[in-house]
Amino acid sequence: MKQLITFLTYGLFLMLLFSCGNTKRMGATKTRLGIIKENQLKETSEVNAIALKGEKKYEEQKIDSNIYIRLQIKMNALKKTMDSAILETAKMESLLAEKKNFKSGTYKKLILPKLELLEGFNAAQNQRMQVYMMLQDGLDISSYTLFDLAAFFGPGIYSIPEDKVEFARTSFSPLVDSIIEFSNKYKNLPRAATLVILGFADGAGYADGTPINDTLLIKLEKTSATKQELNGKLSELRAEELIQLLTGEFVRKNSSILNMENLQVEYLGRGKGEQYPLNKITDYKEDDERRRVVLCYWAVLPK
């Protein structure tokens, strides 16, 4: 009888010991998970803030649609990553409801690997914050540069005359310098620079048989075209001309780009024809020099 009581007492002691161990592991897991959730909340707020800022900049016409699409792709990928981590955290929280999950064997096989995976993701937050900082910084300075085409092109001309090439290069040089300066600031991140050149034209037309009319028809591969089609092609050709100039400037300044192997440069030229360049101007006229412009947008985004 005495031996039985001793055995039962020992068994009860073991049960209490194991129960205490389960409770301790559960409490520690809850604390660690709380830290993870707090960091995820901060990071999610950062991602959402960047997305909202990008939307506002686009509405203000300070980001071109091509750049905005690239930004959205990046933001969707970041959100997907965060959503996945948050989902795993929620699964871990559901495991906290069952004390049996914190028995030594189950804890080591089920709880601990998931917890360590989440903490590993949490530990990499500093690296992701560099990406967020780059996105925030880029959005803060994002805008457009307007160039008056009359400074480079004569009426109905889409090639920069020889005597204006140096002037055009000097005019665009600060734009290239700004892109390189921003890129160098985040030289350790893989990044992609996008330059968008949008060419515009006024609503004036060209008489049949004139050299520019015939040239534009050849470029359009048509025997006849509307005034809108002709101006659309003219604005496209001017955008392409300026892209060649910008490309040459980047090549000329390659030596000042840090970690060039981590930088991808993309040039996009678009002819907007007779579309109005700026929404905030509401009194454009048909033959209006304010419509004979080029808008340059640029962004350097993490890849």
C-alpha positions in Angstrom: 0.0 0.0 0.0 2.8 2.3 0.9 4.5 1.6 -2.4 1.3 2.3 -4.3 1.0 5.7 -2.6 4.6 6.5 -3.3 4.1 5.6 -7.0 0.9 7.7 -7.3 2.6 10.6 -5.6 5.5 10.3 -8.0 3.2 10.1 -11.0 1.3 13.2 -9.8 4.6 15.0 -9.4 5.6 14.2 -13.0 2.2 15.4 -14.3 2.6 18.7 -12.5 6.2 18.9 -13.8 5.1 18.4 -17.4 2.1 20.7 -17.0 4.4 23.4 -15.7 6.7 22.9 -18.6 3.8 23.1 -21.1 2.6 26.3 -19.4 6.0 27.8 -19.5 6.5 27.0 -23.2 3.1 28.4 -24.0 3.8 31.7 -22.2 7.2 32.1 -23.8 5.6 31.4 -27.3 2.9 34.0 -26.6 5.5 36.6 -25.7 7.6 35.9 -28.7 4.6 36.0 -31.0 3.5 39.3 -29.5 6.8 40.9 -30.5 6.4 39.5 -34.0 2.8 40.8 -34.4 3.8 44.3 -33.2 6.6 44.5 -35.8 4.2 43.1 -38.5 1.7 45.8 -37.7 4.3 48.6 -38.0 5.6 47.1 -41.3 2.1 46.8 -42.7 1.4 50.4 -41.9 4.6 51.4 -43.7 3.7 49.5 -46.8 0.2 50.9 -46.9 1.5 54.5 -46.4 3.8 54.1 -49.4 1.0 52.7 -51.5 -1.3 55.7 -50.6 1.5 58.2 -51.3 2.1 56.6 -54.7 -1.6 56.9 -55.5 -1.7 60.6 -54.5 1.4 61.4 -56.5 -0.2 59.7 -59.6 -3.4 61.7 -59.1 -1.3 64.9 -58.9 0.3 63.9 -62.2 3.8 63.7 -60.6 4.2 60.1 -61.6 3.7 58.8 -65.1 1.3 55.9 -65.6 4.2 53.6 -66.7 6.1 54.3 -63.5 3.0 54.0 -61.4 2.3 50.5 -62.9 5.8 49.5 -61.9 5.3 50.9 -58.4 2.0 49.0 -58.0 3.7 45.8 -59.0 6.4 46.3 -56.4 3.8 47.3 -53.7 1.6 44.3 -54.5 4.6 42.0 -54.1 5.4 43.6 -50.7 1.8 43.3 -49.6 1.7 39.7 -50.6 4.8 39.0 -48.5 3.4 40.7 -45.5 0.0 39.0 -45.9 1.7 35.6 -46.0 3.6 36.3 -42.8 0.5 37.7 -41.0 -1.4 34.5 -42.0 1.3 32.3 -40.6 1.2 34.4 -37.4 -2.6 33.9 -37.1 -2.1 30.1 -37.5 0.4 30.2 -34.7 -2.1 32.1 -32.5 -4.7 29.4 -33.1 -2.2 26.8 -31.8 -1.9 28.7 -28.5 -5.5 27.7 -27.7 -4.5 24.0 -27.2 -2.2 23.3 -24.3 -1.5 19.9 -25.7 0.4 21.5 -28.5 3.1 22.5 -26.0 4.0 19.1 -24.8 7.7 18.7 -25.3 7.6 16.5 -28.4 4.8 18.4 -30.2 6.3 21.7 -29.3 9.6 20.8 -30.9 8.0 19.3 -34.1 5.1 21.7 -34.6 5.5 25.0 -32.7 9.2 25.7 -32.6 9.9 25.4 -36.4 7.0 27.8 -37.2 8.1 30.2 -34.5 11.7 30.3 -35.7 10.6 30.8 -39.3 8.5 33.8 -38.2 11.3 35.2 -36.1 13.6 34.8 -39.1 11.3 36.9 -41.2 11.1 39.4 -38.4 14.9 39.6 -38.2 15.1 40.5 -41.9 12.9 43.5 -41.3 15.9 45.9 -41.4 16.7 44.8 -45.0 13.1 45.4 -46.0 13.1 48.8 -44.3 15.9 49.9 -46.7 13.5 49.1 -49.6 10.7 51.1 -47.9 13.0 54.0 -47.3 14.0 54.0 -51.0 10.4 54.0 -52.1 9.4 56.8 -49.7 12.4 58.8 -50.7 11.7 58.4 -54.4 8.0 59.4 -53.9 9.0 62.4 -51.9 11.0 63.8 -54.8 8.9 62.5 -57.7 7.7 65.1 -60.1 8.2 65.9 -63.8 10.5 68.2 -65.7 9.0 70.2 -68.5 11.2 71.1 -71.5 10.1 73.6 -74.1 10.5 72.0 -77.5 11.1 75.4 -79.1 14.5 75.4 -77.4 15.5 72.3 -79.4 13.2 71.9 -82.4 12.0 74.3 -85.0 8.4 74.2 -86.2 7.6 70.8 -87.7 11.1 69.5 -86.8 11.8 66.4 -84.8 15.6 66.1 -85.1 17.8 68.3 -82.9 19.9 70.5 -85.2 23.6 70.2 -84.9 24.0 73.7 -83.5 21.4 72.9 -80.7 22.8 69.5 -79.7 25.2 70.9 -77.1 22.5 73.1 -75.7 20.1 70.2 -75.4 22.8 68.0 -73.7 23.5 70.8 -71.2 19.7 71.2 -70.5 19.2 67.5 -69.8 22.5 67.0 -67.9 21.0 68.0 -64.5 18.2 65.5 -65.0 20.7 62.7 -65.6 22.8 63.9 -62.6 19.7 63.7 -60.3 18.9 60.1 -61.4 22.5 59.0 -60.8 22.7 60.8 -57.4 19.5 59.0 -56.3 20.7 55.7 -57.6 24.1 56.0 -55.8 22.3 56.7 -52.5 20.9 53.1 -52.7 23.9 51.6 -54.5 23.7 48.4 -52.4 20.2 47.5 -53.5 19.3 46.0 -56.9 17.4 48.8 -58.6 15.8 49.8 -61.9 15.8 53.3 -63.2 12.9 54.2 -65.5 12.9 57.3 -67.7 9.7 58.3 -69.4 9.7 60.9 -72.1 6.3 62.2 -73.2 6.1 64.3 -76.3 3.2 66.7 -77.0 2.1 68.7 -80.0 -0.3 71.6 -80.5 -3.5 71.4 -82.6 -2.0 73.0 -85.8 -1.9 70.9 -89.0 0.4 70.7 -92.0 -0.6 71.4 -95.6 -0.5 68.6 -98.1 2.7 68.4 -100.1 4.8 70.2 -97.5 8.1 68.4 -96.6 7.0 67.7 -93.0 3.6 66.3 -94.1 5.3 64.0 -96.6 7.9 62.9 -94.1 5.3 62.1 -91.4 3.2 60.1 -93.9 6.3 58.0 -94.7 6.9 57.4 -91.0 3.3 56.4 -90.6 3.5 54.2 -93.7 0.3 55.9 -95.1 -0.7 57.9 -98.1 -3.0 60.1 -96.1 -3.6 60.8 -92.4 -5.6 63.0 -90.1 -4.1 66.0 -88.4 -4.2 64.1 -85.1 -2.3 61.2 -86.6 0.4 63.5 -88.0 0.9 65.3 -84.7 0.9 62.1 -82.8 3.7 60.8 -85.0 5.6 64.1 -84.7 5.4 64.0 -80.9 6.6 60.4 -80.9 9.6 61.1 -83.0 10.6 64.1 -80.8 10.4 61.9 -77.7 12.6 59.3 -79.4 15.1 61.9 -80.3 15.4 63.0 -76.7 15.7 59.4 -75.5 18.8 59.0 -77.8 20.2 62.2 -76.2 19.5 60.9 -72.7 21.0 57.5 -73.5 24.2 59.2 -74.7 24.4 61.2 -71.5 24.1 58.1 -69.3 26.8 56.4 -71.3 29.0 59.5 -71.0 28.5 59.5 -67.2 28.7 55.7 -66.5 31.9 56.1 -64.5 30.0 58.1 -61.8 27.4 55.4 -61.3 28.2 53.3 -58.2 27.6 49.5 -58.4 26.5 49.8 -62.0 26.0 46.1 -62.2 23.1 46.5 -59.8 21.4 49.2 -61.9 19.1 48.5 -64.8 18.1 51.6 -66.9 14.9 51.6 -69.0 13.9 54.4 -71.5 10.3 54.8 -72.5 9.3 57.3 -75.2 5.6 58.1 -75.8 4.0 60.5 -78.3 0.9 62.1 -76.9 0.1 64.1 -79.9 -2.6 66.8 -79.3 -3.4 65.7 -75.8 -3.1 68.4 -73.2 0.2 68.1 -71.2 -1.0 69.3 -67.8 -4.4 68.8 -66.3 -4.0 71.9 -64.1 -3.9 74.1 -67.2 -7.5 74.6 -68.4 -7.2 77.3 -71.0 -5.1 75.6 -73.7 -5.7 76.9 -77.2 -5.3 75.1 -80.6 -2.1 76.8 -81.6 -0.6 77.1 -78.1 3.2 77.0 -77.4 2.4 75.5 -74.0 1.4 72.4 -75.8 4.6 72.1 -77.7 6.5 70.6 -74.8 8.1 67.4 -73.5 7.5 66.0 -70.0 10.2 63.9 -68.4 9.4 61.6 -65.5 11.9 59.3 -63.8 12.0 56.9 -60.9 14.6 54.5 -59.4 12.8 51.6 -57.8 14.1 48.6 -56.0 14.0 45.5 -58.2 
